[in-house]
Amino acid sequence: MDIVIRYPSKAERKLAYTDVIIVGVRNKDAHKTLPSCKVIVQPNEYHRYATATLPALKPQKWEEVEIKVEVQNPGRPNIRKLCSEFVVKVGDHEHTEHVQVANYNRGVNDYVPQRLGERAKEVKVYNILMFGTAGASKSSFVNTILTMLQGPEESKMCRMAEIGGSADHATRKLHCFDVSEIFEDVKFNLWDTWGVDRKSYSKDIVDTLVDGKLPQNWSMSMQFEKYRDRFEKQKETVQTQMHAIMFFVPQAMLTDIDDEEAARIQEIFQSLIAKLYNPLVILSKVDEVCPQIRSDPLSKVKEVEDLRKKTAEMFKIGLNSVRFTVNYTEEPTRTFGIEALAYENIECALQHCESFVQSRIMRFGTVKASDIVDKDGLIWPSDSDDED
């Protein structure tokens, strides 16, 4: 007998307390009818026991049964309790099904601004700013997140973001990956920026960027002073602000950084804290120090924990604000562990979004969407305008 597992439509996968699994069975025997039997989904840390009845199958025939499986803990799943596989029994036959984190994406889908109530209704999506040094794997992180969000039936990696892989700037313009447009069930955007160095950012640019006033495709070579008056006239609103900041740091920088560059990064980091942000520091390229972390990214490894502690000391922040990422590089197929870590990181950023919006509304109230409009009605420069 052949046993094939597939998943129903996206609409059915959104059920709050139930996963729907479709088990297909083919009777390969050319002469004998396969008698009716039980189809059982074995319980694990995520699924409860579930069963259905497969009708008798004539020779060479195919039949599918739909099984609704209750989850152990309804609501947002704990990524560390999710299983990378589950077992289905059809009569005396056993089939092990390997799954993707996408099978459990209900938790990410749950982070929508509307959950915060009437006062947050003007906030349609959360804005997550990815900040950090050049070559810190921000673009690789984007691709890993987008791959993680793909349906479980998709086997290919997502390669939307251009990857550099060196200390040069792969990203030279502010770019918004509108994740909410790509995946209708999620409500966040990822903003990719050029890397921090001695010349690429001033305090004014940082403030304008996190206030949501810097337009998409703003180039790192554009002259900020030329548009200063216009930026100052724009209103700062909770709708357009960045709601969470992920500050990417390659692990090699912890030892290679000079005092001047360290002071520059500290200055930017402290300016973000002064604007009521609680930035997440994301250590990247940790697999260069600890290659085995790629095979089990959720494991606790001493070398990585030491890097986290060193980072917390450098930025003068708590250890809970320091995370690490393992991104897809040359993997031929999707990996549960890499996507589980990506899930954890983006969920943590979304929790920061909720906290920021709540505190912002409590402090300043809401602003009507009409107030976001630029009063001058000017057209922003094209990609090639105003370059040095």
C-alpha positions in Angstrom: 0.0 0.0 0.0 1.1 3.6 -0.7 0.4 6.2 2.0 0.5 9.9 1.1 -0.2 12.8 3.5 -1.3 16.2 2.2 -2.8 19.3 3.7 -6.1 21.0 2.8 -6.7 24.5 1.6 -5.2 27.5 3.5 -8.7 28.4 4.8 -9.1 25.1 6.5 -5.6 25.3 8.0 -6.6 28.4 9.9 -8.9 26.5 12.3 -8.1 27.7 15.8 -8.0 24.4 17.7 -7.8 21.7 15.0 -5.3 20.6 12.4 -6.7 19.0 9.3 -4.7 16.1 7.8 -5.7 14.3 4.6 -4.4 10.7 4.4 -4.4 9.2 1.0 -4.1 5.4 0.5 -3.5 3.4 -2.7 -4.2 -0.4 -2.8 -1.2 -1.6 -4.9 -2.5 -5.1 -5.0 -3.7 -6.1 -8.5 -6.1 -8.7 -7.3 -7.1 -8.3 -3.6 -9.5 -5.8 -2.0 -8.0 -4.0 0.9 -10.5 -4.4 3.8 -11.8 -1.3 5.7 -9.5 -0.3 8.5 -8.7 2.4 11.0 -6.5 5.3 10.2 -4.8 6.6 13.3 -2.7 9.8 13.9 -0.5 8.9 16.8 -0.3 11.5 19.6 2.8 13.6 20.3 3.7 16.8 22.2 1.6 18.8 19.7 -1.2 16.6 18.3 -3.8 14.6 20.3 -4.8 11.0 19.3 -7.2 11.1 16.3 -8.7 8.4 14.1 -10.9 7.9 11.0 -12.2 4.9 9.0 -10.8 4.1 5.6 -13.4 2.3 3.5 -12.6 -1.0 1.7 -10.3 -0.4 -1.3 -10.6 -2.4 -4.5 -7.4 -3.4 -6.3 -5.4 -0.5 -7.7 -7.8 2.0 -6.2 -7.1 5.3 -4.3 -9.0 6.7 -1.4 -8.5 9.8 0.9 -9.8 10.3 4.4 -9.8 13.6 6.2 -8.9 13.6 9.9 -9.4 16.5 12.2 -6.7 16.4 14.9 -7.0 18.5 18.0 -3.9 20.2 19.2 -2.6 19.7 22.8 -2.4 23.4 23.6 -4.7 25.6 21.5 -3.4 29.1 20.7 0.1 30.2 20.0 2.3 27.1 19.8 5.6 26.8 21.8 8.1 26.3 19.0 10.3 24.2 21.3 7.5 21.7 21.8 6.7 21.3 18.1 7.5 18.0 16.4 9.3 17.7 13.1 7.4 14.6 12.3 4.3 12.6 13.3 3.2 9.0 12.7 0.1 7.8 10.9 -1.0 4.1 11.1 -3.2 2.6 8.4 -4.2 -0.8 9.6 -0.9 -2.6 10.3 1.1 -0.2 8.2 3.0 2.8 9.7 4.0 6.0 8.0 6.2 8.7 9.4 5.4 12.2 8.0 8.1 14.9 8.2 6.6 18.4 8.5 7.7 22.1 8.2 7.3 24.9 10.7 4.7 26.3 8.2 2.4 23.6 9.5 2.3 25.5 12.8 2.3 29.1 11.6 -0.9 29.8 13.5 1.2 31.5 16.1 2.7 34.1 13.8 -0.7 34.7 12.2 -2.1 35.6 15.6 0.0 38.8 15.9 -2.3 41.4 14.3 -2.7 45.0 15.5 -6.4 44.6 15.7 -5.9 42.4 18.8 -4.9 45.5 20.7 -8.4 47.0 20.5 -10.2 50.0 19.0 -7.4 52.5 19.7 -5.0 50.5 17.5 -7.4 50.2 14.6 -5.5 52.6 12.4 -2.4 50.4 12.6 -2.8 47.9 9.7 0.5 46.1 9.9 3.6 46.0 12.1 6.8 47.5 10.8 10.0 45.6 11.8 13.3 47.4 11.1 16.4 45.4 10.4 19.4 47.4 11.3 23.1 46.5 11.7 26.5 46.4 10.2 27.2 45.6 6.6 27.5 41.9 5.9 25.4 41.0 9.0 23.1 38.7 7.1 20.0 40.8 7.2 19.0 39.9 3.7 19.6 36.2 4.4 17.4 36.5 7.4 14.6 38.0 5.2 14.9 35.0 2.8 14.8 32.5 5.7 11.7 34.2 7.2 9.9 34.2 3.8 10.8 30.5 3.3 9.5 29.7 6.8 6.2 31.3 6.0 5.7 29.4 2.8 3.2 26.6 2.8 4.4 23.1 3.8 3.9 21.9 0.3 6.6 24.3 -1.0 10.0 22.8 -1.1 12.1 25.6 -2.6 13.9 28.3 -0.7 12.7 31.9 -1.1 15.4 34.2 -2.6 13.7 37.6 -2.8 16.4 39.6 -0.9 19.8 40.1 -2.5 22.5 38.6 -0.5 26.0 40.1 -0.1 28.0 37.9 2.2 30.8 40.3 2.8 31.5 43.6 4.6 30.3 45.5 1.5 26.8 46.8 1.2 24.5 44.3 -0.5 21.6 46.6 0.4 22.2 50.2 -0.6 18.6 51.5 -0.3 15.8 51.3 2.2 13.5 48.5 1.1 10.3 47.2 2.5 9.4 43.5 2.1 5.7 43.7 2.4 5.2 40.3 4.0 1.5 41.0 4.5 1.1 41.3 0.7 3.0 38.0 0.1 1.2 36.1 2.8 -2.3 37.5 3.5 -2.6 35.9 7.0 0.4 37.7 8.5 0.4 41.4 9.3 4.0 42.7 9.4 6.6 44.2 7.1 10.3 43.7 7.2 12.4 46.9 6.4 15.9 46.1 5.1 18.5 48.8 5.5 22.1 49.4 4.4 24.8 48.5 6.9 26.0 50.8 9.7 29.5 52.2 9.3 31.4 55.4 10.2 29.8 57.4 7.4 26.5 55.7 6.4 24.2 57.0 9.2 23.8 60.2 11.1 21.6 60.6 14.2 19.1 62.6 12.1 18.9 59.8 9.5 18.4 57.2 12.3 15.6 59.3 13.9 13.9 59.9 10.6 14.1 56.2 9.7 12.6 54.8 12.9 9.9 57.6 12.9 8.7 56.1 9.5 9.4 59.3 7.6 12.2 58.0 5.3 10.6 56.7 2.1 11.1 53.3 0.6 14.1 53.3 -1.9 15.8 56.1 -0.1 19.5 55.5 -1.1 22.4 55.6 1.3 24.0 58.2 -1.1 21.1 60.7 -1.0 21.7 64.1 0.6 19.6 64.2 3.8 20.0 68.0 4.3 18.3 68.7 1.0 15.0 67.2 2.4 15.4 68.1 6.1 12.6 70.7 6.1 10.2 68.3 4.5 11.0 65.6 7.1 10.5 68.0 9.9 7.1 68.9 8.6 5.9 65.3 8.5 4.0 64.0 11.5 5.3 61.1 13.5 2.5 58.6 13.8 2.1 55.1 15.3 0.9 53.8 12.0 4.1 54.6 10.0 6.7 54.2 12.8 8.9 51.3 13.1 7.4 49.1 15.9 10.3 46.8 16.6 14.1 47.0 15.8 16.3 44.0 15.1 19.9 45.0 15.3 22.1 42.5 13.5 25.7 41.9 14.5 28.0 39.3 12.9 29.8 37.3 15.6 33.2 38.2 14.2 32.6 41.9 14.9 32.8 41.1 18.7 36.5 40.6 18.3 37.4 42.6 15.2 35.7 45.9 15.9 37.8 48.9 16.6 37.0 51.5 19.3 35.7 54.1 16.9 33.3 51.8 15.2 32.2 50.3 18.6 31.5 53.9 19.8 29.5 54.6 16.6 27.3 51.5 17.0 26.8 52.2 20.7 25.7 55.8 19.9 23.1 54.6 17.4 22.0 51.8 19.8 21.5 54.3 22.7 19.6 56.7 20.5 17.1 53.9 19.7 16.7 53.2 23.4 16.1 56.9 24.0 13.2 56.8 21.6 11.6 54.1 23.8 12.6 51.1 21.7 13.9 47.9 23.2 16.1 46.6 20.3 16.7 43.0 19.8 20.3 42.2 19.1 20.6 39.4 16.6 23.9 37.6 16.4 24.5 36.2 12.9 27.0 33.8 11.4 27.4 31.9 14.7 27.9 28.7 12.7 31.3 30.0 11.7 32.3 29.4 15.3 30.1 26.5 16.0 29.3 24.6 12.7 27.2 22.0 14.5 24.6 24.6 15.4 23.3 24.4 11.8 22.0 20.8 12.4 20.2 21.7 15.6 19.7 25.5 15.9 17.4 25.2 18.9 20.1 23.5 21.0 22.0 25.3 23.8 25.7 25.3 22.8 28.4 26.8 25.1 30.2 28.6 22.3 27.0 30.4 21.2 26.0 31.2 24.8 29.4 32.7 25.4 28.9 34.9 22.3 25.5 36.0 23.6 26.9 37.0 27.0 29.8 38.9 25.3 27.2 40.8 23.1 25.1 41.6 26.1 28.1 43.1 27.8 29.1 45.1 24.7 25.7 46.6 24.3 25.0 46.9 28.1 21.7 45.0 27.8 20.1 42.0 29.3 20.8 38.5 27.9 17.2 38.1 27.0 17.5 40.9 24.4 20.3 39.0 22.6 19.3 36.3 20.2 21.1 34.5 17.3 20.1 33.4 13.9 21.0 30.5 11.6 20.0 31.4 8.1 19.6 29.3 4.9 22.8 29.3 2.8 23.4 26.3 0.6 20.8 23.9 1.9 19.2 21.9 -0.9 15.9 21.4 1.1 14.1 23.1 3.9 15.2 22.4 7.4 12.8 22.2 10.4 15.4 23.5 12.9 16.5 26.6 10.9 12.9 27.6 10.4 12.0 26.9 14.0 14.7 29.3 15.1 13.5 31.9 12.5 9.9 31.4 13.9 11.2 32.1 17.4 13.0 35.3 16.3 10.2 36.8 14.3 7.7 35.9 17.1 9.9 37.7 19.6 10.0 40.8 17.3 6.2 40.7 16.9 5.9 40.7 20.7 8.1 43.8 20.8 5.7 45.4 18.2 2.7 44.8 20.4 4.4 46.3 23.4 5.6 49.3 21.5 2.3 50.1 19.9 0.5 49.7 23.3 2.9 52.0 25.1 2.8 54.5 22.2 -1.0 54.6 22.2 -1.1 55.0 26.0 1.3 57.9 25.9 0.2 59.8 22.8 -3.1 58.3 21.7 -3.9 57.5 18.1 -3.6 59.6 15.0 -6.0 59.5 12.1 -4.7 57.9 9.0 -5.4 61.2 7.1 -2.7 62.9 9.2 0.0 60.7 7.6 -0.3 62.5 4.2 2.6 64.7 3.4 1.2 68.3 3.4 3.5 69.6 0.7 2.4 66.9 -1.8 6.0 66.7 -3.1 7.2 63.7 -5.2 10.1 61.8 -3.7 13.2 61.5 -5.9 13.6 58.5 -8.2 16.1 55.8 -7.5 18.8 57.6 -9.5 18.1 61.2 -8.4 20.3 63.1 -5.9 23.1 60.6 -5.8 26.6 61.8 -5.0 
